[in-house]
Amino acid sequence: MSGSSLHDEQLVRSDEITSKERERRIAESLARLDALGDDDIDLSDMPEVTDFSGAVRGRFYRPPEGQVMLPIDHDVLAWFRAVDENYLTAINAALREHMERHRTS
């Protein structure tokens, strides 16, 4: 790639420049990246992966945890409360087991 590299600009703290200047710099960097052709990308330290046969879908994905309202029959909730003091965790484990058993991919 001719001209200056993407890292030639002097680094500054984000509170030392205005938001307009930060946006301008980001736009310039993105334009330089967009202008790169495939042959301009140096993959010498990280070869391009083309074989995904051993890939595992969702291996690194962790869904965000949070509170969800879910209608559960009273007798089902009463049973989980009676058999496990951590009944919410037990309900989640039962739902996850069901999901895994019925997962198609």
ZAMARBA-455228 format. One record per residue: residue number from 1; residue in one letter; x, y, z of N, C-alpha, C in turn. Coordinates in nm, 4 decimals, padded with zeros to 6 digits, always signed. Layout:
BEGIN
<nr=NUM | rest=A | n.xx=X | n.yy=Y | n.zz=Z | ca.xx=X | ca.yy=Y | ca.zz=Z | c.xx=X | c.yy=Y | c.zz=Z>
...
This chain:
BEGIN
<nr=1 | rest=M | n.xx=+00.0855 | n.yy=-00.1194 | n.zz=+00.0000 | ca.xx=+00.0000 | ca.yy=+00.0000 | ca.zz=+00.0000 | c.xx=+00.0884 | c.yy=+00.1234 | c.zz=+00.0000>
<nr=2 | rest=S | n.xx=+00.0626 | n.yy=+00.2146 | n.zz=-00.0877 | ca.xx=+00.1445 | ca.yy=+00.3346 | ca.zz=-00.0947 | c.xx=+00.0921 | c.yy=+00.4392 | c.zz=+00.0016>
<nr=3 | rest=G | n.xx=+00.1789 | n.yy=+00.5367 | n.zz=+00.0328 | ca.xx=+00.1370 | ca.yy=+00.6404 | ca.zz=+00.1251 | c.xx=+00.1589 | c.yy=+00.5979 | c.zz=+00.2684>
<nr=4 | rest=S | n.xx=+00.0955 | n.yy=+00.6663 | n.zz=+00.3590 | ca.xx=+00.1164 | ca.yy=+00.6362 | ca.zz=+00.5005 | c.xx=+00.0370 | c.yy=+00.5129 | c.zz=+00.5404>
<nr=5 | rest=S | n.xx=+00.0905 | n.yy=+00.4428 | n.zz=+00.6389 | ca.xx=+00.0201 | ca.yy=+00.3243 | ca.zz=+00.6871 | c.xx=-00.0926 | c.yy=+00.3668 | c.zz=+00.7798>
<nr=6 | rest=L | n.xx=-00.1736 | n.yy=+00.2692 | n.zz=+00.8160 | ca.xx=-00.2866 | ca.yy=+00.2987 | ca.zz=+00.9036 | c.xx=-00.2420 | c.yy=+00.3402 | c.zz=+01.0429>
<nr=7 | rest=H | n.xx=-00.1159 | n.yy=+00.3065 | n.zz=+01.0766 | ca.xx=-00.0691 | ca.yy=+00.3331 | ca.zz=+01.2130 | c.xx=+00.0245 | c.yy=+00.4529 | c.zz=+01.2214>
<nr=8 | rest=D | n.xx=+00.0417 | n.yy=+00.5278 | n.zz=+01.1140 | ca.xx=+00.1356 | ca.yy=+00.6395 | ca.zz=+01.1143 | c.xx=+00.0853 | c.yy=+00.7600 | c.zz=+01.1931>
<nr=9 | rest=E | n.xx=-00.0456 | n.yy=+00.7757 | n.zz=+01.2057 | ca.xx=-00.0973 | ca.yy=+00.8907 | ca.zz=+01.2781 | c.xx=-00.0580 | c.yy=+00.8816 | c.zz=+01.4245>
<nr=10 | rest=Q | n.xx=-00.0272 | n.yy=+00.9963 | n.zz=+01.4813 | ca.xx=+00.0091 | ca.yy=+00.9984 | ca.zz=+01.6221 | c.xx=-00.1149 | c.yy=+00.9665 | c.zz=+01.7057>
<nr=11 | rest=L | n.xx=-00.0979 | n.yy=+00.8772 | n.zz=+01.8013 | ca.xx=-00.2091 | ca.yy=+00.8407 | ca.zz=+01.8879 | c.xx=-00.2367 | c.yy=+00.9527 | c.zz=+01.9871>
<nr=12 | rest=V | n.xx=-00.3621 | n.yy=+00.9813 | n.zz=+02.0080 | ca.xx=-00.4012 | ca.yy=+01.0823 | ca.zz=+02.1059 | c.xx=-00.5129 | c.yy=+01.0261 | c.zz=+02.1915>
<nr=13 | rest=R | n.xx=-00.5228 | n.yy=+01.0758 | n.zz=+02.3102 | ca.xx=-00.6314 | ca.yy=+01.0334 | ca.zz=+02.3981 | c.xx=-00.7620 | c.yy=+01.0892 | c.zz=+02.3431>
<nr=14 | rest=S | n.xx=-00.8684 | n.yy=+01.0118 | n.zz=+02.3619 | ca.xx=-00.9966 | ca.yy=+01.0530 | ca.zz=+02.3033 | c.xx=-01.0478 | c.yy=+01.1837 | c.zz=+02.3620>
<nr=15 | rest=D | n.xx=-01.0054 | n.yy=+01.2179 | n.zz=+02.4850 | ca.xx=-01.0534 | ca.yy=+01.3438 | ca.zz=+02.5423 | c.xx=-00.9684 | c.yy=+01.4633 | c.zz=+02.4975>
<nr=16 | rest=E | n.xx=-00.8642 | n.yy=+01.4381 | n.zz=+02.4139 | ca.xx=-00.7797 | ca.yy=+01.5466 | ca.zz=+02.3659 | c.xx=-00.8242 | c.yy=+01.5991 | c.zz=+02.2292>
<nr=17 | rest=I | n.xx=-00.9212 | n.yy=+01.5343 | n.zz=+02.1670 | ca.xx=-00.9714 | ca.yy=+01.5820 | ca.zz=+02.0380 | c.xx=-01.1236 | c.yy=+01.5919 | c.zz=+02.0450>
<nr=18 | rest=T | n.xx=-01.1786 | n.yy=+01.6702 | n.zz=+01.9551 | ca.xx=-01.3239 | ca.yy=+01.6871 | ca.zz=+01.9532 | c.xx=-01.3896 | c.yy=+01.5639 | c.zz=+01.8917>
<nr=19 | rest=S | n.xx=-01.5170 | n.yy=+01.5489 | n.zz=+01.9161 | ca.xx=-01.5882 | ca.yy=+01.4352 | ca.zz=+01.8582 | c.xx=-01.5914 | c.yy=+01.4453 | c.zz=+01.7055>
<nr=20 | rest=K | n.xx=-01.5977 | n.yy=+01.5673 | n.zz=+01.6511 | ca.xx=-01.5946 | ca.yy=+01.5840 | ca.zz=+01.5053 | c.xx=-01.4606 | c.yy=+01.5376 | c.zz=+01.4489>
<nr=21 | rest=E | n.xx=-01.3517 | n.yy=+01.5726 | n.zz=+01.5181 | ca.xx=-01.2192 | ca.yy=+01.5311 | ca.zz=+01.4732 | c.xx=-01.2050 | c.yy=+01.3792 | c.zz=+01.4828>
<nr=22 | rest=R | n.xx=-01.2554 | n.yy=+01.3210 | n.zz=+01.5890 | ca.xx=-01.2509 | ca.yy=+01.1747 | ca.zz=+01.6056 | c.xx=-01.3290 | c.yy=+01.1073 | c.zz=+01.4927>
<nr=23 | rest=E | n.xx=-01.4484 | n.yy=+01.1589 | n.zz=+01.4623 | ca.xx=-01.5286 | ca.yy=+01.1037 | ca.zz=+01.3532 | c.xx=-01.4571 | c.yy=+01.1179 | c.zz=+01.2198>
<nr=24 | rest=R | n.xx=-01.3898 | n.yy=+01.2318 | n.zz=+01.1973 | ca.xx=-01.3152 | ca.yy=+01.2539 | ca.zz=+01.0735 | c.xx=-01.2023 | c.yy=+01.1520 | c.zz=+01.0613>
<nr=25 | rest=R | n.xx=-01.1294 | n.yy=+01.1291 | n.zz=+01.1706 | ca.xx=-01.0183 | ca.yy=+01.0330 | ca.zz=+01.1683 | c.xx=-01.0687 | c.yy=+00.8906 | c.zz=+01.1451>
<nr=26 | rest=I | n.xx=-01.1788 | n.yy=+00.8577 | n.zz=+01.2078 | ca.xx=-01.2362 | ca.yy=+00.7239 | ca.zz=+01.1889 | c.xx=-01.2792 | c.yy=+00.7066 | c.zz=+01.0434>
<nr=27 | rest=A | n.xx=-01.3453 | n.yy=+00.8079 | n.zz=+00.9878 | ca.xx=-01.3898 | ca.yy=+00.8013 | ca.zz=+00.8483 | c.xx=-01.2702 | c.yy=+00.7857 | c.zz=+00.7543>
<nr=28 | rest=E | n.xx=-01.1612 | n.yy=+00.8577 | n.zz=+00.7812 | ca.xx=-01.0405 | ca.yy=+00.8450 | ca.zz=+00.6977 | c.xx=-00.9833 | c.yy=+00.7041 | c.zz=+00.7075>
<nr=29 | rest=S | n.xx=-00.9747 | n.yy=+00.6516 | n.zz=+00.8284 | ca.xx=-00.9211 | ca.yy=+00.5162 | ca.zz=+00.8472 | c.xx=-01.0070 | c.yy=+00.4131 | c.zz=+00.7759>
<nr=30 | rest=L | n.xx=-01.1384 | n.yy=+00.4279 | n.zz=+00.7872 | ca.xx=-01.2284 | ca.yy=+00.3333 | ca.zz=+00.7206 | c.xx=-01.2164 | c.yy=+00.3437 | c.zz=+00.5691>
<nr=31 | rest=A | n.xx=-01.1987 | n.yy=+00.4649 | n.zz=+00.5183 | ca.xx=-01.1828 | ca.yy=+00.4828 | ca.zz=+00.3733 | c.xx=-01.0540 | c.yy=+00.4161 | c.zz=+00.3253>
<nr=32 | rest=R | n.xx=-00.9446 | n.yy=+00.4296 | n.zz=+00.4042 | ca.xx=-00.8188 | ca.yy=+00.3637 | ca.zz=+00.3667 | c.xx=-00.8350 | c.yy=+00.2119 | c.zz=+00.3697>
<nr=33 | rest=L | n.xx=-00.9035 | n.yy=+00.1604 | n.zz=+00.4704 | ca.xx=-00.9267 | ca.yy=+00.0166 | ca.zz=+00.4785 | c.xx=-01.0115 | c.yy=-00.0314 | c.zz=+00.3617>
<nr=34 | rest=D | n.xx=-01.1137 | n.yy=+00.0454 | n.zz=+00.3286 | ca.xx=-01.2033 | ca.yy=+00.0090 | ca.zz=+00.2191 | c.xx=-01.1296 | c.yy=+00.0069 | c.zz=+00.0857>
<nr=35 | rest=A | n.xx=-01.0277 | n.yy=+00.0910 | n.zz=+00.0723 | ca.xx=-00.9529 | ca.yy=+00.1000 | ca.zz=-00.0528 | c.xx=-00.8545 | c.yy=-00.0162 | c.zz=-00.0700>
<nr=36 | rest=L | n.xx=-00.8266 | n.yy=-00.0907 | n.zz=+00.0377 | ca.xx=-00.7326 | ca.yy=-00.2031 | ca.zz=+00.0275 | c.xx=-00.7899 | c.yy=-00.3145 | c.zz=-00.0580>
<nr=37 | rest=G | n.xx=-00.7073 | n.yy=-00.3663 | n.zz=-00.1456 | ca.xx=-00.7456 | ca.yy=-00.4851 | ca.zz=-00.2216 | c.xx=-00.7022 | c.yy=-00.6088 | c.zz=-00.1441>
<nr=38 | rest=D | n.xx=-00.7515 | n.yy=-00.7241 | n.zz=-00.1825 | ca.xx=-00.7148 | ca.yy=-00.8484 | ca.zz=-00.1140 | c.xx=-00.5644 | c.yy=-00.8715 | c.zz=-00.1156>
<nr=39 | rest=D | n.xx=-00.4980 | n.yy=-00.8357 | n.zz=-00.2258 | ca.xx=-00.3537 | ca.yy=-00.8565 | ca.zz=-00.2368 | c.xx=-00.2733 | c.yy=-00.7601 | c.zz=-00.1499>
<nr=40 | rest=D | n.xx=-00.3360 | n.yy=-00.6529 | n.zz=-00.1029 | ca.xx=-00.2668 | ca.yy=-00.5551 | ca.zz=-00.0184 | c.xx=-00.2652 | c.yy=-00.5962 | c.zz=+00.1289>
<nr=41 | rest=I | n.xx=-00.3406 | n.yy=-00.6971 | n.zz=+00.1639 | ca.xx=-00.3518 | ca.yy=-00.7376 | ca.zz=+00.3045 | c.xx=-00.2398 | c.yy=-00.8362 | c.zz=+00.3368>
<nr=42 | rest=D | n.xx=-00.1590 | n.yy=-00.8037 | n.zz=+00.4371 | ca.xx=-00.0462 | ca.yy=-00.8874 | ca.zz=+00.4786 | c.xx=-00.0964 | c.yy=-00.9954 | c.zz=+00.5736>
<nr=43 | rest=L | n.xx=-00.0965 | n.yy=-01.1196 | n.zz=+00.5263 | ca.xx=-00.1412 | ca.yy=-01.2329 | ca.zz=+00.6079 | c.xx=-00.0241 | c.yy=-01.3176 | c.zz=+00.6580>
<nr=44 | rest=S | n.xx=+00.0965 | n.yy=-01.2643 | n.zz=+00.6504 | ca.xx=+00.2141 | ca.yy=-01.3441 | ca.zz=+00.6842 | c.xx=+00.2151 | c.yy=-01.3872 | c.zz=+00.8304>
<nr=45 | rest=D | n.xx=+00.1633 | n.yy=-01.3068 | n.zz=+00.9199 | ca.xx=+00.1638 | ca.yy=-01.3455 | ca.zz=+01.0611 | c.xx=+00.0357 | c.yy=-01.4169 | c.zz=+01.1024>
<nr=46 | rest=M | n.xx=-00.0613 | n.yy=-01.4246 | n.zz=+01.0138 | ca.xx=-00.1865 | ca.yy=-01.4934 | ca.zz=+01.0420 | c.xx=-00.2462 | c.yy=-01.5400 | c.zz=+00.9101>
<nr=47 | rest=P | n.xx=-00.2056 | n.yy=-01.6591 | n.zz=+00.8650 | ca.xx=-00.2540 | ca.yy=-01.7073 | ca.zz=+00.7353 | c.xx=-00.4066 | c.yy=-01.7139 | c.zz=+00.7292>
<nr=48 | rest=E | n.xx=-00.4590 | n.yy=-01.6884 | n.zz=+00.6126 | ca.xx=-00.6030 | ca.yy=-01.6930 | ca.zz=+00.5915 | c.xx=-00.6548 | c.yy=-01.8359 | c.zz=+00.6111>
<nr=49 | rest=V | n.xx=-00.7618 | n.yy=-01.8506 | n.zz=+00.6847 | ca.xx=-00.8225 | ca.yy=-01.9816 | ca.zz=+00.7084 | c.xx=-00.9240 | c.yy=-02.0075 | c.zz=+00.5976>
<nr=50 | rest=T | n.xx=-00.9080 | n.yy=-02.1210 | n.zz=+00.5297 | ca.xx=-01.0023 | ca.yy=-02.1559 | ca.zz=+00.4230 | c.xx=-01.0713 | c.yy=-02.2892 | c.zz=+00.4499>
<nr=51 | rest=D | n.xx=-01.0223 | n.yy=-02.3651 | n.zz=+00.5480 | ca.xx=-01.0827 | ca.yy=-02.4941 | ca.zz=+00.5809 | c.xx=-01.1606 | c.yy=-02.4809 | c.zz=+00.7118>
<nr=52 | rest=F | n.xx=-01.2912 | n.yy=-02.4830 | n.zz=+00.7031 | ca.xx=-01.3769 | ca.yy=-02.4689 | ca.zz=+00.8205 | c.xx=-01.4424 | c.yy=-02.6009 | c.zz=+00.8591>
<nr=53 | rest=S | n.xx=-01.3854 | n.yy=-02.7129 | n.zz=+00.8138 | ca.xx=-01.4469 | ca.yy=-02.8434 | ca.zz=+00.8391 | c.xx=-01.4521 | c.yy=-02.8783 | c.zz=+00.9873>
<nr=54 | rest=G | n.xx=-01.3592 | n.yy=-02.8248 | n.zz=+01.0673 | ca.xx=-01.3592 | ca.yy=-02.8547 | ca.zz=+01.2109 | c.xx=-01.4270 | c.yy=-02.7475 | c.zz=+01.2944>
<nr=55 | rest=A | n.xx=-01.4918 | n.yy=-02.6527 | n.zz=+01.2286 | ca.xx=-01.5545 | ca.yy=-02.5423 | ca.zz=+01.3015 | c.xx=-01.6748 | c.yy=-02.5909 | c.zz=+01.3818>
<nr=56 | rest=V | n.xx=-01.6965 | n.yy=-02.5253 | n.zz=+01.4951 | ca.xx=-01.8097 | ca.yy=-02.5573 | ca.zz=+01.5814 | c.xx=-01.8958 | c.yy=-02.4316 | c.zz=+01.5930>
<nr=57 | rest=R | n.xx=-02.0203 | n.yy=-02.4418 | n.zz=+01.5493 | ca.xx=-02.1113 | ca.yy=-02.3266 | ca.zz=+01.5540 | c.xx=-02.1419 | c.yy=-02.2901 | c.zz=+01.6992>
<nr=58 | rest=G | n.xx=-02.1281 | n.yy=-02.1618 | n.zz=+01.7305 | ca.xx=-02.1637 | ca.yy=-02.1132 | ca.zz=+01.8632 | c.xx=-02.0635 | c.yy=-02.1435 | c.zz=+01.9722>
<nr=59 | rest=R | n.xx=-01.9442 | n.yy=-02.1885 | n.zz=+01.9379 | ca.xx=-01.8455 | ca.yy=-02.2294 | ca.zz=+02.0381 | c.xx=-01.8094 | c.yy=-02.1155 | c.zz=+02.1328>
<nr=60 | rest=F | n.xx=-01.7957 | n.yy=-01.9953 | n.zz=+02.0821 | ca.xx=-01.7539 | ca.yy=-01.8829 | ca.zz=+02.1650 | c.xx=-01.8678 | c.yy=-01.7868 | c.zz=+02.1980>
<nr=61 | rest=Y | n.xx=-01.9855 | n.yy=-01.8162 | n.zz=+02.1479 | ca.xx=-02.1005 | ca.yy=-01.7290 | ca.zz=+02.1747 | c.xx=-02.1569 | c.yy=-01.7585 | c.zz=+02.3119>
<nr=62 | rest=R | n.xx=-02.1714 | n.yy=-01.6572 | n.zz=+02.3926 | ca.xx=-02.2360 | ca.yy=-01.6694 | ca.zz=+02.5223 | c.xx=-02.3522 | c.yy=-01.5716 | c.zz=+02.5232>
<nr=63 | rest=P | n.xx=-02.4739 | n.yy=-01.6232 | n.zz=+02.5202 | ca.xx=-02.5874 | ca.yy=-01.5308 | ca.zz=+02.5170 | c.xx=-02.5913 | c.yy=-01.4468 | c.zz=+02.6444>
<nr=64 | rest=P | n.xx=-02.6350 | n.yy=-01.3246 | n.zz=+02.6320 | ca.xx=-02.6426 | ca.yy=-01.2395 | ca.zz=+02.7506 | c.xx=-02.7436 | c.yy=-01.2950 | c.zz=+02.8494>
<nr=65 | rest=E | n.xx=-02.7055 | n.yy=-01.2883 | n.zz=+02.9762 | ca.xx=-02.7994 | ca.yy=-01.3322 | ca.zz=+03.0793 | c.xx=-02.8842 | c.yy=-01.2137 | c.zz=+03.1212>
<nr=66 | rest=G | n.xx=-03.0021 | n.yy=-01.2422 | n.zz=+03.1634 | ca.xx=-03.0904 | ca.yy=-01.1373 | ca.zz=+03.2094 | c.xx=-03.2201 | c.yy=-01.1975 | c.zz=+03.2554>
<nr=67 | rest=Q | n.xx=-03.2989 | n.yy=-01.1132 | n.zz=+03.3120 | ca.xx=-03.4267 | ca.yy=-01.1590 | ca.zz=+03.3631 | c.xx=-03.5289 | c.yy=-01.1656 | c.zz=+03.2503>
<nr=68 | rest=V | n.xx=-03.6041 | n.yy=-01.2746 | n.zz=+03.2481 | ca.xx=-03.7072 | ca.yy=-01.2942 | ca.zz=+03.1484 | c.xx=-03.8323 | c.yy=-01.3426 | c.zz=+03.2206>
<nr=69 | rest=M | n.xx=-03.9457 | n.yy=-01.2885 | n.zz=+03.1831 | ca.xx=-04.0706 | ca.yy=-01.3379 | ca.zz=+03.2404 | c.xx=-04.1185 | c.yy=-01.4547 | c.zz=+03.1555>
<nr=70 | rest=L | n.xx=-04.1461 | n.yy=-01.5658 | n.zz=+03.2214 | ca.xx=-04.1832 | ca.yy=-01.6863 | ca.zz=+03.1502 | c.xx=-04.2990 | c.yy=-01.7525 | c.zz=+03.2246>
<nr=71 | rest=P | n.xx=-04.4121 | n.yy=-01.7742 | n.zz=+03.1592 | ca.xx=-04.5233 | ca.yy=-01.8393 | ca.zz=+03.2283 | c.xx=-04.4927 | c.yy=-01.9869 | c.zz=+03.2534>
<nr=72 | rest=I | n.xx=-04.4987 | n.yy=-02.0270 | n.zz=+03.3802 | ca.xx=-04.4759 | ca.yy=-02.1661 | ca.zz=+03.4200 | c.xx=-04.5942 | c.yy=-02.2090 | c.zz=+03.5057>
<nr=73 | rest=D | n.xx=-04.6443 | n.yy=-02.3276 | n.zz=+03.4791 | ca.xx=-04.7563 | ca.yy=-02.3787 | ca.zz=+03.5590 | c.xx=-04.7167 | c.yy=-02.3844 | c.zz=+03.7065>
<nr=74 | rest=H | n.xx=-04.8121 | n.yy=-02.3555 | n.zz=+03.7931 | ca.xx=-04.7862 | ca.yy=-02.3507 | ca.zz=+03.9369 | c.xx=-04.7332 | c.yy=-02.4832 | c.zz=+03.9906>
<nr=75 | rest=D | n.xx=-04.7886 | n.yy=-02.5940 | n.zz=+03.9444 | ca.xx=-04.7431 | ca.yy=-02.7227 | ca.zz=+03.9965 | c.xx=-04.5997 | c.yy=-02.7533 | c.zz=+03.9527>
<nr=76 | rest=V | n.xx=-04.5605 | n.yy=-02.7096 | n.zz=+03.8329 | ca.xx=-04.4231 | ca.yy=-02.7303 | ca.zz=+03.7862 | c.xx=-04.3267 | c.yy=-02.6483 | c.zz=+03.8718>
<nr=77 | rest=L | n.xx=-04.3608 | n.yy=-02.5223 | n.zz=+03.8952 | ca.xx=-04.2775 | ca.yy=-02.4365 | ca.zz=+03.9782 | c.xx=-04.2690 | c.yy=-02.4906 | c.zz=+04.1205>
<nr=78 | rest=A | n.xx=-04.3805 | n.yy=-02.5352 | n.zz=+04.1752 | ca.xx=-04.3816 | ca.yy=-02.5914 | ca.zz=+04.3108 | c.xx=-04.2907 | c.yy=-02.7143 | c.zz=+04.3197>
<nr=79 | rest=W | n.xx=-04.2926 | n.yy=-02.7988 | n.zz=+04.2162 | ca.xx=-04.2077 | ca.yy=-02.9175 | ca.zz=+04.2174 | c.xx=-04.0590 | c.yy=-02.8787 | c.zz=+04.2167>
<nr=80 | rest=F | n.xx=-04.0207 | n.yy=-02.7855 | n.zz=+04.1293 | ca.xx=-03.8803 | ca.yy=-02.7428 | ca.zz=+04.1242 | c.xx=-03.8379 | c.yy=-02.6796 | c.zz=+04.2572>
<nr=81 | rest=R | n.xx=-03.9264 | n.yy=-02.5998 | n.zz=+04.3174 | ca.xx=-03.8936 | ca.yy=-02.5382 | ca.zz=+04.4464 | c.xx=-03.8753 | c.yy=-02.6433 | c.zz=+04.5553>
<nr=82 | rest=A | n.xx=-03.9544 | n.yy=-02.7490 | n.zz=+04.5490 | ca.xx=-03.9485 | ca.yy=-02.8534 | ca.zz=+04.6515 | c.xx=-03.8232 | c.yy=-02.9392 | c.zz=+04.6397>
<nr=83 | rest=V | n.xx=-03.7748 | n.yy=-02.9614 | n.zz=+04.5172 | ca.xx=-03.6628 | ca.yy=-03.0537 | ca.zz=+04.4992 | c.xx=-03.5262 | c.yy=-02.9853 | c.zz=+04.4920>
<nr=84 | rest=D | n.xx=-03.5215 | n.yy=-02.8547 | n.zz=+04.4740 | ca.xx=-03.3918 | ca.yy=-02.7888 | ca.zz=+04.4594 | c.xx=-03.4008 | c.yy=-02.6458 | c.zz=+04.5106>
<nr=85 | rest=E | n.xx=-03.3139 | n.yy=-02.6134 | n.zz=+04.6072 | ca.xx=-03.3178 | ca.yy=-02.4761 | ca.zz=+04.6591 | c.xx=-03.2730 | c.yy=-02.3760 | c.zz=+04.5531>
<nr=86 | rest=N | n.xx=-03.1943 | n.yy=-02.4204 | n.zz=+04.4571 | ca.xx=-03.1560 | ca.yy=-02.3373 | ca.zz=+04.3421 | c.xx=-03.2486 | c.yy=-02.3703 | c.zz=+04.2245>
<nr=87 | rest=Y | n.xx=-03.3777 | n.yy=-02.3590 | n.zz=+04.2497 | ca.xx=-03.4766 | ca.yy=-02.4054 | ca.zz=+04.1522 | c.xx=-03.4704 | c.yy=-02.3296 | c.zz=+04.0199>
<nr=88 | rest=L | n.xx=-03.4327 | n.yy=-02.2015 | n.zz=+04.0217 | ca.xx=-03.4239 | ca.yy=-02.1267 | ca.zz=+03.8958 | c.xx=-03.3121 | c.yy=-02.1818 | c.zz=+03.8082>
<nr=89 | rest=T | n.xx=-03.1997 | n.yy=-02.2155 | n.zz=+03.8702 | ca.xx=-03.0894 | ca.yy=-02.2763 | ca.zz=+03.7963 | c.xx=-03.1306 | c.yy=-02.4130 | c.zz=+03.7438>
<nr=90 | rest=A | n.xx=-03.2057 | n.yy=-02.4886 | n.zz=+03.8252 | ca.xx=-03.2521 | ca.yy=-02.6213 | ca.zz=+03.7837 | c.xx=-03.3498 | c.yy=-02.6106 | c.zz=+03.6664>
<nr=91 | rest=I | n.xx=-03.4371 | n.yy=-02.5109 | n.zz=+03.6689 | ca.xx=-03.5314 | ca.yy=-02.4902 | ca.zz=+03.5575 | c.xx=-03.4531 | c.yy=-02.4566 | c.zz=+03.4312>
<nr=92 | rest=N | n.xx=-03.3537 | n.yy=-02.3669 | n.zz=+03.4445 | ca.xx=-03.2724 | ca.yy=-02.3304 | ca.zz=+03.3289 | c.xx=-03.1984 | c.yy=-02.4520 | c.zz=+03.2733>
<nr=93 | rest=A | n.xx=-03.1450 | n.yy=-02.5370 | n.zz=+03.3618 | ca.xx=-03.0740 | ca.yy=-02.6575 | ca.zz=+03.3180 | c.xx=-03.1687 | c.yy=-02.7529 | c.zz=+03.2448>
<nr=94 | rest=A | n.xx=-03.2901 | n.yy=-02.7660 | n.zz=+03.2954 | ca.xx=-03.3883 | ca.yy=-02.8540 | ca.zz=+03.2306 | c.xx=-03.4258 | c.yy=-02.8006 | c.zz=+03.0926>
<nr=95 | rest=L | n.xx=-03.4424 | n.yy=-02.6692 | n.zz=+03.0816 | ca.xx=-03.4748 | ca.yy=-02.6088 | ca.zz=+02.9523 | c.xx=-03.3571 | c.yy=-02.6230 | c.zz=+02.8549>
<nr=96 | rest=R | n.xx=-03.2351 | n.yy=-02.6042 | n.zz=+02.9053 | ca.xx=-03.1174 | ca.yy=-02.6186 | ca.zz=+02.8198 | c.xx=-03.1032 | c.yy=-02.7625 | c.zz=+02.7710>
<nr=97 | rest=E | n.xx=-03.1266 | n.yy=-02.8601 | n.zz=+02.8599 | ca.xx=-03.1191 | ca.yy=-03.0010 | ca.zz=+02.8205 | c.xx=-03.2221 | c.yy=-03.0316 | c.zz=+02.7110>
<nr=98 | rest=H | n.xx=-03.3422 | n.yy=-02.9788 | n.zz=+02.7269 | ca.xx=-03.4463 | ca.yy=-02.9975 | ca.zz=+02.6261 | c.xx=-03.4033 | c.yy=-02.9360 | c.zz=+02.4926>
<nr=99 | rest=M | n.xx=-03.3459 | n.yy=-02.8152 | n.zz=+02.5000 | ca.xx=-03.3011 | ca.yy=-02.7455 | ca.zz=+02.3802 | c.xx=-03.1937 | c.yy=-02.8279 | c.zz=+02.3093>
<nr=100 | rest=E | n.xx=-03.0934 | n.yy=-02.8763 | n.zz=+02.3840 | ca.xx=-02.9848 | ca.yy=-02.9540 | ca.zz=+02.3244 | c.xx=-03.0364 | c.yy=-03.0834 | c.zz=+02.2610>
<nr=101 | rest=R | n.xx=-03.1310 | n.yy=-03.1460 | n.zz=+02.3262 | ca.xx=-03.1858 | ca.yy=-03.2723 | ca.zz=+02.2761 | c.xx=-03.2606 | c.yy=-03.2512 | c.zz=+02.1449>
<nr=102 | rest=H | n.xx=-03.3210 | n.yy=-03.1345 | n.zz=+02.1275 | ca.xx=-03.4034 | ca.yy=-03.1088 | ca.zz=+02.0087 | c.xx=-03.3355 | c.yy=-03.0166 | c.zz=+01.9070>
<nr=103 | rest=R | n.xx=-03.2104 | n.yy=-02.9826 | n.zz=+01.9300 | ca.xx=-03.1375 | ca.yy=-02.8956 | ca.zz=+01.8376 | c.xx=-03.1153 | c.yy=-02.9675 | c.zz=+01.7065>
<nr=104 | rest=T | n.xx=-03.1371 | n.yy=-02.8988 | n.zz=+01.5960 | ca.xx=-03.1258 | ca.yy=-02.9622 | ca.zz=+01.4648 | c.xx=-02.9891 | c.yy=-02.9419 | c.zz=+01.4016>
<nr=105 | rest=S | n.xx=-02.9162 | n.yy=-02.8393 | n.zz=+01.4468 | ca.xx=-02.7854 | ca.yy=-02.8156 | ca.zz=+01.3837 | c.xx=-02.6775 | c.yy=-02.8103 | c.zz=+01.4872>
